[in-house]
Amino acid sequence: MRAKELIDALSKKLQTNSQTKLAALLGLSVGTLTNWKTKNEALSPLQVASALAKSRSDAVHKAQLETIQPIVEFYAIEKCLSKREASWQIFSGGREALLYAQGLKAMLEDSFGISIFYDSRGQALCVGKAREQTLWKEMNLAFSRKRDVQTIALVHHSKRNQEFKPS
């Protein structure tokens, strides 16, 4: 198979017109991809096999890095009443809150996944999975749930008025 045919077919299949993006998706350098396309020689089975192996290795590495993506780590709970004062929230994310808290709340309202509550020593207290409702709702329900014994140890965090950026 000619290199140009393979590269064109891969670009079409992977839905990209950019050499840089295609090279990244395949785990190849842009230089290698450019050389292949420019020379348009027949690729050896070893070249194709190497490209596939690099692509697979790159995909596995990318999946490992992106499978679990924390939104925020170790954010202090500062309980407050909900808007209608019907239950407790883990922190205020309303208009009066800092930009960071507002951004964090917005991100949690748009996300589904796993939440973990830690104590002041960093040990997990509660793990929840939000599949049908958002992380924000699931975390607040878990926090407000009636329990026989519930002790909360707060950790001091500095107060900064900055925009929220996920980890």
N, CA, C and O of each residue as an XYZ file, in Angstrom:
668
protein
N       0.849     -1.176      0.000
C       0.000      0.000      0.000
C       0.892      1.236      0.000
O       1.924      1.274      0.670
N       0.490      2.213     -0.739
C       1.203      3.492     -0.803
C       0.912      4.307      0.453
O      -0.190      4.269      0.999
N       1.924      5.043      0.892
C       1.820      5.826      2.126
C       0.698      6.853      2.043
O      -0.067      7.015      2.993
N       0.596      7.547      0.910
C      -0.432      8.588      0.759
C      -1.835      7.992      0.870
O      -2.716      8.595      1.482
N      -2.045      6.825      0.289
C      -3.356      6.151      0.386
C      -3.703      5.841      1.836
O      -4.828      6.069      2.282
N      -2.718      5.315      2.566
C      -2.942      4.961      3.977
C      -3.248      6.209      4.801
O      -4.185      6.217      5.600
N      -2.462      7.255      4.605
C      -2.645      8.486      5.378
C      -3.997      9.124      5.054
O      -4.690      9.587      5.960
N      -4.375      9.153      3.795
C      -5.678      9.713      3.409
C      -6.823      8.902      4.002
O      -7.806      9.467      4.482
N      -6.697      7.570      3.968
C      -7.737      6.700      4.532
C      -7.844      6.890      6.043
O      -8.946      6.931      6.591
N      -6.697      7.005      6.714
C      -6.702      7.219      8.163
C      -7.282      8.583      8.517
O      -8.034      8.705      9.484
N      -6.938      9.609      7.738
C      -7.490     10.962      7.973
C      -9.006     10.948      7.861
O      -9.708     11.551      8.673
N      -9.494     10.257      6.854
C     -10.942     10.175      6.650
C     -11.609      9.391      7.784
O     -12.620      9.824      8.337
N     -11.040      8.246      8.119
C     -11.617      7.386      9.163
C     -11.588      8.062     10.535
O     -12.536      7.943     11.310
N     -10.492      8.775     10.832
C     -10.340      9.440     12.127
C     -10.889     10.862     12.116
O     -10.795     11.575     13.115
N     -11.458     11.269     10.994
C     -12.131     12.558     10.836
C     -11.257     13.747     11.222
O     -11.636     14.571     12.054
N     -10.078     13.820     10.601
C      -9.199     14.961     10.826
C      -8.514     15.354      9.524
O      -8.131     14.500      8.725
N      -8.367     16.660      9.322
C      -7.656     17.178      8.158
C      -6.274     17.685      8.541
O      -5.491     18.076      7.675
N      -5.976     17.679      9.826
C      -4.720     18.221     10.323
C      -3.660     17.122     10.436
O      -3.894     16.074     11.036
N      -2.497     17.384      9.849
C      -1.376     16.443      9.956
C      -0.949     16.285     11.417
O      -0.620     15.186     11.863
N      -0.960     17.400     12.154
C      -0.545     17.381     13.552
C      -1.481     16.503     14.384
O      -1.024     15.686     15.183
N      -2.800     16.675     14.192
C      -3.771     15.868     14.942
C      -3.679     14.400     14.559
O      -3.752     13.524     15.421
N      -3.520     14.129     13.266
C      -3.411     12.749     12.813
C      -2.167     12.098     13.383
O      -2.212     10.953     13.833
N      -1.051     12.821     13.368
C       0.190     12.290     13.936
C       0.010     11.975     15.420
O       0.471     10.939     15.899
N      -0.663     12.872     16.145
C      -0.898     12.648     17.574
C      -1.794     11.434     17.792
O      -1.539     10.631     18.690
N      -2.837     11.291     16.981
C      -3.742     10.150     17.118
C      -3.040      8.823     16.841
O      -3.359      7.801     17.449
N      -2.081      8.850     15.915
C      -1.379      7.626     15.539
C      -0.142      7.364     16.393
O       0.448      6.286     16.321
N       0.252      8.348     17.202
C       1.447      8.168     18.019
C       2.718      8.309     17.203
O       3.765      7.790     17.590
N       2.639      9.010     16.072
C       3.792      9.235     15.203
C       4.202     10.700     15.279
O       3.432     11.551     15.725
N       5.423     10.981     14.837
C       5.833     12.382     14.755
C       5.265     12.972     13.462
O       4.984     12.248     12.507
N       5.102     14.284     13.449
C       4.607     14.965     12.258
C       5.613     14.777     11.124
O       5.232     14.649      9.961
N       6.897     14.762     11.474
C       7.941     14.562     10.470
C       7.815     13.223      9.756
O       7.933     13.150      8.532
N       7.576     12.166     10.526
C       7.412     10.836      9.929
C       6.215     10.822      8.994
O       6.294     10.308      7.878
N       5.115     11.383      9.449
C       3.900     11.416      8.631
C       4.126     12.220      7.346
O       3.698     11.805      6.269
N       4.791     13.356      7.461
C       5.083     14.199      6.301
C       5.996     13.467      5.313
O       5.775     13.499      4.103
N       7.020     12.811      5.850
C       7.937     12.052      4.980
C       7.198     10.961      4.221
O       7.398     10.792      3.018
N       6.358     10.231      4.912
C       5.603      9.159      4.262
C       4.736      9.721      3.133
O       4.701      9.183      2.026
N       4.043     10.811      3.443
C       3.102     11.375      2.465
C       3.855     11.970      1.269
O       3.429     11.805      0.126
N       4.957     12.654      1.526
C       5.725     13.306      0.468
C       6.357     12.283     -0.476
O       6.267     12.415     -1.697
N       6.996     11.261      0.101
C       7.678     10.252     -0.712
C       6.683      9.332     -1.413
O       6.948      8.836     -2.509
N       5.542      9.111     -0.774
C       4.482      8.249     -1.317
C       5.020      6.905     -1.819
O       4.622      6.403     -2.870
N       5.929      6.348     -1.036
C       6.468      5.023     -1.365
C       5.556      3.955     -0.790
O       4.679      4.231      0.029
N       5.781      2.743     -1.233
C       5.048      1.617     -0.651
C       5.581      1.394      0.757
O       6.791      1.325      0.973
N       4.675      1.284      1.700
C       5.086      1.046      3.089
C       5.350     -0.440      3.296
O       4.629     -1.301      2.789
N       6.389     -0.707      4.044
C       6.696     -2.108      4.342
C       5.744     -2.590      5.430
O       5.199     -1.781      6.181
N       5.543     -3.892      5.519
C       4.712     -4.425      6.606
C       5.229     -4.012      7.992
O       4.441     -3.809      8.915
N       6.548     -3.892      8.131
C       7.133     -3.489      9.410
C       6.762     -2.036      9.748
O       6.483     -1.727     10.906
N       6.758     -1.141      8.742
C       6.374      0.249      8.982
C       4.913      0.345      9.418
O       4.591      1.076     10.354
N       4.051     -0.371      8.759
C       2.623     -0.357      9.124
C       2.428     -0.957     10.512
O       1.675     -0.421     11.325
N       3.109     -2.070     10.781
C       2.995     -2.719     12.098
C       3.516     -1.801     13.204
O       2.921     -1.729     14.279
N       4.612     -1.106     12.948
C       5.169     -0.174     13.942
C       4.208      0.975     14.213
O       4.018      1.376     15.361
N       3.600      1.503     13.148
C       2.635      2.590     13.315
C       1.428      2.134     14.130
O       0.948      2.864     14.997
N       0.940      0.927     13.852
C      -0.193      0.387     14.621
C       0.187      0.173     16.080
O      -0.600      0.480     16.975
N       1.382     -0.349     16.327
C       1.828     -0.586     17.703
C       1.961      0.734     18.468
O       1.548      0.831     19.624
N       2.540      1.748     17.815
C       2.669      3.056     18.462
C       1.296      3.657     18.739
O       1.067      4.241     19.798
N       0.391      3.509     17.787
C      -0.958      4.031     17.945
C      -1.663      3.373     19.117
O      -2.312      4.047     19.917
N      -1.537      2.066     19.218
C      -2.163      1.319     20.315
C      -1.572      1.732     21.652
O      -2.300      1.975     22.615
N      -0.247      1.811     21.707
C       0.431      2.203     22.939
C       0.012      3.602     23.369
O      -0.231      3.846     24.551
N      -0.072      4.525     22.405
C      -0.484      5.896     22.691
C      -1.927      5.944     23.181
O      -2.248      6.699     24.098
N      -2.799      5.137     22.571
C      -4.213      5.100     22.978
C      -4.358      4.570     24.406
O      -5.155      5.098     25.183
N      -3.612      3.554     24.749
C      -3.660      2.993     26.108
C      -3.181      4.038     27.111
O      -3.803      4.237     28.155
N      -2.082      4.696     26.791
C      -1.533      5.725     27.681
C      -2.540      6.864     27.873
O      -2.756      7.322     28.995
N      -3.150      7.316     26.782
C      -4.138      8.392     26.852
C      -5.352      7.970     27.680
O      -5.867      8.758     28.474
N      -5.806      6.739     27.499
C      -6.960      6.239     28.258
C      -6.647      6.186     29.748
O      -7.501      6.508     30.574
N      -5.440      5.787     30.090
C      -5.058      5.721     31.496
C      -5.029      7.102     32.134
O      -5.387      7.258     33.301
N      -4.604      8.100     31.373
C      -4.526      9.454     31.907
C      -5.882     10.127     31.996
O      -6.100     10.959     32.877
N      -6.809      9.780     31.092
C      -8.076     10.496     31.019
C      -9.268      9.742     31.574
O     -10.368     10.292     31.622
N      -9.082      8.491     31.998
C     -10.205      7.717     32.499
C     -10.776      8.330     33.768
O     -11.986      8.529     33.877
N      -9.922      8.623     34.712
C     -10.373      9.259     35.946
C      -9.802     10.665     35.963
O      -8.589     10.865     36.021
N     -10.702     11.631     35.911
C     -10.284     13.019     35.877
C     -10.953     13.742     37.037
O     -12.154     14.006     36.993
N     -10.182     14.065     38.079
C     -10.789     14.743     39.219
C     -11.257     16.139     38.859
O     -10.607     16.847     38.090
N     -12.389     16.524     39.421
C     -12.884     17.885     39.241
C     -12.192     18.784     40.260
O     -11.675     19.846     39.915
N     -12.188     18.355     41.497
C     -11.509     19.095     42.561
C     -11.092     18.092     43.626
O     -11.749     17.069     43.816
N     -10.016     18.384     44.310
C      -9.536     17.500     45.360
C      -9.483     18.260     46.674
O      -9.012     19.397     46.721
N      -9.958     17.645     47.727
C      -9.874     18.170     49.079
C     -10.414     19.591     49.208
O      -9.698     20.499     49.631
N     -11.652     19.773     48.850
C     -12.312     21.060     49.011
C     -13.074     21.026     50.333
O     -13.826     20.089     50.597
N     -12.881     22.030     51.144
C     -13.493     22.057     52.474
C     -15.012     22.175     52.383
O     -15.543     22.941     51.578
N     -15.693     21.412     53.215
C     -17.149     21.494     53.307
C     -17.506     22.655     54.222
O     -17.065     22.716     55.369
N     -18.304     23.569     53.704
C     -18.808     24.689     54.501
C     -20.321     24.669     54.363
O     -20.898     25.395     53.553
N     -20.945     23.835     55.160
C     -22.377     23.607     54.995
C     -23.182     24.901     55.056
O     -22.843     25.835     55.783
N     -24.241     24.928     54.282
C     -25.176     26.043     54.275
C     -26.536     25.487     53.887
O     -26.631     24.405     53.308
N     -27.564     26.213     54.201
C     -28.908     25.769     53.860
C     -29.165     25.989     52.373
O     -28.637     26.922     51.768
N     -29.983     25.118     51.797
C     -30.366     25.257     50.393
C     -31.236     26.501     50.220
O     -31.606     27.141     51.204
N     -31.561     26.843     48.980
C     -32.348     28.054     48.713
C     -33.638     28.110     49.520
O     -33.973     29.142     50.100
N     -34.357     26.996     49.552
C     -35.643     26.958     50.271
C     -35.478     26.505     51.721
O     -36.461     26.270     52.424
N     -34.230     26.387     52.155
C     -33.893     25.974     53.521
C     -34.498     24.623     53.886
O     -34.850     24.378     55.040
N     -34.616     23.741     52.875
C     -35.195     22.416     53.101
C     -34.129     21.400     53.491
O     -34.435     20.411     54.158
N     -32.893     21.627     53.089
C     -31.817     20.681     53.390
C     -30.488     21.431     53.392
O     -30.425     22.634     53.141
N     -29.434     20.681     53.682
C     -28.098     21.254     53.724
C     -27.399     21.065     52.378
O     -27.641     20.086     51.671
N     -26.540     22.006     52.041
C     -25.654     21.885     50.891
C     -24.221     21.821     51.407
O     -23.923     22.311     52.497
N     -23.331     21.212     50.614
C     -21.948     21.054     51.074
C     -21.181     22.372     51.074
O     -20.230     22.527     51.840
N     -21.577     23.327     50.228
C     -21.038     24.683     50.244
C     -21.956     25.562     49.416
O     -22.774     25.070     48.640
N     -21.813     26.853     49.587
C     -22.633     27.788     48.822
C     -21.951     28.069     47.486
O     -20.758     28.370     47.433
N     -22.711     27.966     46.432
C     -22.182     28.285     45.110
C     -23.015     29.357     44.450
O     -22.976     29.524     43.231
N     -23.771     30.085     45.256
C     -24.655     31.126     44.728
C     -23.911     32.388     44.346
O     -22.681     32.423     44.329
N     -24.676     33.421     44.040
C     -24.094     34.692     43.588
C     -23.176     35.332     44.624
O     -22.231     36.042     44.280
N     -23.470     35.071     45.902
C     -22.667     35.675     46.968
C     -21.347     34.938     47.194
O     -20.469     35.446     47.891
N     -21.201     33.763     46.622
C     -20.008     32.937     46.823
C     -18.843     33.434     45.962
O     -19.031     34.201     45.018
N     -17.652     32.984     46.308
C     -16.462     33.308     45.532
C     -16.572     32.704     44.131
O     -17.289     31.723     43.931
N     -15.872     33.281     43.177
C     -15.896     32.782     41.800
C     -15.495     31.313     41.727
O     -16.054     30.552     40.937
N     -14.529     30.916     42.548
C     -14.058     29.526     42.557
C     -15.204     28.587     42.937
O     -15.425     27.570     42.278
N     -15.930     28.933     44.002
C     -17.052     28.098     44.457
C     -18.163     28.071     43.418
O     -18.769     27.024     43.195
N     -18.440     29.201     42.780
C     -19.464     29.246     41.740
C     -19.093     28.343     40.572
O     -19.934     27.610     40.051
N     -17.824     28.402     40.165
C     -17.352     27.567     39.059
C     -17.367     26.094     39.409
O     -17.742     25.259     38.587
N     -16.960     25.771     40.630
C     -16.971     24.379     41.090
C     -18.390     23.837     41.116
O     -18.639     22.720     40.663
N     -19.317     24.620     41.642
C     -20.717     24.184     41.681
C     -21.244     23.951     40.263
O     -21.914     22.951     40.007
N     -20.943     24.863     39.350
C     -21.398     24.718     37.955
C     -20.839     23.441     37.335
O     -21.550     22.732     36.624
N     -19.568     23.146     37.603
C     -18.946     21.945     37.060
C     -19.605     20.690     37.648
O     -19.859     19.729     36.923
N     -19.880     20.697     38.954
C     -20.530     19.550     39.596
C     -21.959     19.365     39.099
O     -22.439     18.236     38.998
N     -22.643     20.473     38.788
C     -24.013     20.390     38.269
C     -24.048     19.812     36.852
O     -25.080     19.304     36.413
N     -22.939     19.889     36.148
C     -22.870     19.373     34.778
C     -22.205     18.005     34.691
O     -22.049     17.470     33.594
N     -21.812     17.432     35.822
C     -21.011     16.201     35.798
C     -21.709     15.032     36.473
O     -22.526     15.196     37.379
N     -21.356     13.853     35.996
C     -21.798     12.597     36.589
C     -20.538     11.803     36.907
O     -19.507     12.003     36.266
N     -20.604     10.908     37.884
C     -19.416     10.110     38.188
C     -19.382      9.690     39.636
O     -20.418      9.401     40.236
N     -18.202      9.656     40.191
C     -17.992      9.163     41.553
C     -17.554     10.313     42.437
O     -16.698     11.110     42.055
N     -18.145     10.398     43.623
C     -17.731     11.399     44.601
C     -17.191     10.684     45.828
O     -17.665      9.609     46.197
N     -16.199     11.290     46.449
C     -15.616     10.718     47.661
C     -15.490     11.831     48.693
O     -14.913     12.881     48.412
N     -16.028     11.602     49.882
C     -15.852     12.524     50.996
C     -14.697     12.002     51.848
O     -14.654     10.823     52.197
N     -13.761     12.896     52.178
C     -12.605     12.540     53.000
C     -12.699     13.241     54.347
O     -13.313     14.302     54.463
N     -12.087     12.641     55.365
C     -11.999     13.321     56.649
C     -10.751     14.207     56.653
O     -10.041     14.281     55.650
N     -10.485     14.874     57.771
C      -9.368     15.812     57.845
C      -8.013     15.119     57.743
O      -6.998     15.785     57.539
N      -7.980     13.790     57.882
C      -6.725     13.038     57.754
C      -6.531     12.489     56.345
O      -5.515     11.856     56.057
N      -7.510     12.731     55.460
C      -7.401     12.251     54.092
C      -7.924     10.843     53.890
O      -7.665     10.232     52.853
N      -8.659     10.315     54.866
C      -9.231      8.975     54.725
C     -10.670      9.084     54.229
O     -11.424      9.955     54.663
N     -11.037      8.198     53.322
C     -12.376      8.240     52.719
C     -13.445      7.921     53.756
O     -13.340      6.947     54.502
N     -14.473      8.761     53.787
C     -15.613      8.552     54.683
C     -16.813      7.992     53.937
O     -17.529      7.130     54.446
N     -17.022      8.486     52.733
C     -18.218      8.148     51.973
C     -17.901      8.191     50.488
O     -17.268      9.130     50.005
N     -18.342      7.175     49.773
C     -18.168      7.134     48.324
C     -19.555      7.023     47.707
O     -20.378      6.213     48.133
N     -19.800      7.849     46.699
C     -21.092      7.815     46.029
C     -20.925      7.801     44.534
O     -19.913      8.265     44.007
N     -21.924      7.264     43.845
C     -21.877      7.214     42.389
C     -23.110      7.925     41.852
O     -24.240      7.547     42.160
N     -22.886      8.953     41.050
C     -23.975      9.716     40.462
C     -24.118      9.309     38.999
O     -23.340      9.733     38.145
N     -25.113      8.488     38.727
C     -25.341      8.032     37.363
C     -26.567      8.719     36.770
O     -26.550      9.139     35.613
N     -27.624      8.831     37.559
C     -28.875      9.396     37.047
C     -29.079     10.849     37.464
O     -29.907     11.551     36.884
N     -28.337     11.296     38.456
C     -28.414     12.695     38.855
C     -26.998     13.254     38.918
O     -26.032     12.492     38.957
N     -26.870     14.559     38.928
C     -25.556     15.182     38.855
C     -24.759     14.949     40.137
O     -25.311     14.598     41.180
N     -23.450     15.154     40.028
C     -22.593     15.036     41.207
C     -23.014     16.014     42.294
O     -22.984     15.683     43.479
N     -23.407     17.219     41.890
C     -23.824     18.228     42.876
C     -25.000     17.708     43.696
O     -24.989     17.789     44.924
N     -26.005     17.179     43.022
C     -27.189     16.684     43.722
C     -26.847     15.460     44.575
O     -27.269     15.369     45.727
N     -26.086     14.524     44.010
C     -25.725     13.309     44.742
C     -24.896     13.617     45.989
O     -25.122     13.029     47.047
N     -23.944     14.531     45.869
C     -23.099     14.873     47.007
C     -23.905     15.546     48.114
O     -23.699     15.271     49.296
N     -24.825     16.428     47.725
C     -25.653     17.096     48.734
C     -26.615     16.120     49.390
O     -26.865     16.216     50.592
N     -27.160     15.182     48.622
C     -28.028     14.159     49.219
C     -27.241     13.280     50.192
O     -27.727     12.957     51.277
N     -26.034     12.897     49.803
C     -25.198     12.075     50.684
C     -24.840     12.840     51.948
O     -24.827     12.267     53.037
N     -24.554     14.115     51.814
C     -24.186     14.939     52.962
C     -25.361     15.116     53.921
O     -25.175     15.107     55.138
N     -26.561     15.277     53.384
C     -27.746     15.542     54.211
C     -28.433     14.281     54.727
O     -29.355     14.363     55.538
N     -27.991     13.126     54.263
C     -28.621     11.866     54.650
C     -28.564     11.675     56.169
O     -27.551     11.975     56.802
N     -29.646     11.180     56.737
C     -29.711     10.930     58.181
C     -28.832      9.727     58.532
O     -28.909      8.679     57.892
N     -28.006      9.895     59.550
C     -27.132      8.824     60.028
C     -27.191      8.791     61.554
O     -27.486      9.797     62.200
N     -26.907      7.625     62.111
C     -26.881      7.510     63.570
C     -25.755      8.349     64.164
O     -25.955      9.089     65.127
N     -24.572      8.222     63.574
C     -23.406      8.957     64.055
C     -22.766      9.649     62.866
O     -22.464      9.028     61.847
N     -22.572     10.928     63.021
C     -21.921     11.659     61.939
C     -21.097     12.779     62.545
O     -21.639     13.696     63.162
N     -19.799     12.704     62.370
C     -18.893     13.723     62.870
C     -18.131     14.298     61.686
O     -17.615     13.566     60.842
N     -18.072     15.600     61.644
C     -17.374     16.261     60.546
C     -16.231     17.081     61.131
O     -16.444     17.897     62.028
N     -15.027     16.866     60.629
C     -13.870     17.649     61.036
C     -13.503     18.556     59.870
O     -13.191     18.075     58.781
N     -13.538     19.840     60.090
C     -13.240     20.781     59.024
C     -11.744     21.079     58.966
O     -11.059     21.114     59.988
N     -11.266     21.289     57.768
C      -9.873     21.633     57.536
C      -9.830     23.074     57.048
O     -10.661     23.479     56.234
N      -8.879     23.842     57.532
C      -8.768     25.241     57.120
C      -8.186     25.331     55.716
O      -7.146     24.740     55.426
N      -8.867     26.078     54.845
C      -8.371     26.378     53.500
C      -8.407     27.883     53.318
O      -9.297     28.557     53.837
N      -7.451     28.403     52.591
C      -7.423     29.843     52.364
C      -8.602     30.256     51.488
O      -9.100     29.463     50.689
N      -9.034     31.476     51.640
C     -10.157     32.017     50.857
C      -9.584     32.876     49.749
O      -8.937     33.892     50.004
N      -9.830     32.454     48.498
C      -9.318     33.202     47.348
C     -10.477     33.493     46.410
O     -11.305     32.620     46.148
N     -10.537     34.698     45.912
C     -11.558     35.044     44.946
C     -10.976     34.892     43.546
O     -10.543     35.866     42.931
N     -10.973     33.658     43.053
C     -10.432     33.368     41.730
C     -11.364     32.438     41.017
O     -12.195     31.774     41.636
N     -11.225     32.389     39.681
C     -12.075     31.506     38.882
C     -11.743     30.053     39.170
O     -10.608     29.714     39.505
N     -12.751     29.198     39.034
C     -12.562     27.770     39.210
C     -11.964     27.157     37.956
O     -12.440     27.421     36.852
N     -10.928     26.341     38.111
C     -10.333     25.571     37.013
C     -10.178     24.154     37.511
O      -9.540     23.928     38.539
N     -10.757     23.177     36.793
C     -10.643     21.789     37.240
C      -9.186     21.334     37.305
O      -8.330     21.857     36.591
N      -8.918     20.366     38.157
C      -7.555     19.849     38.323
C      -7.017     19.330     37.016
O      -5.883     18.855     36.961
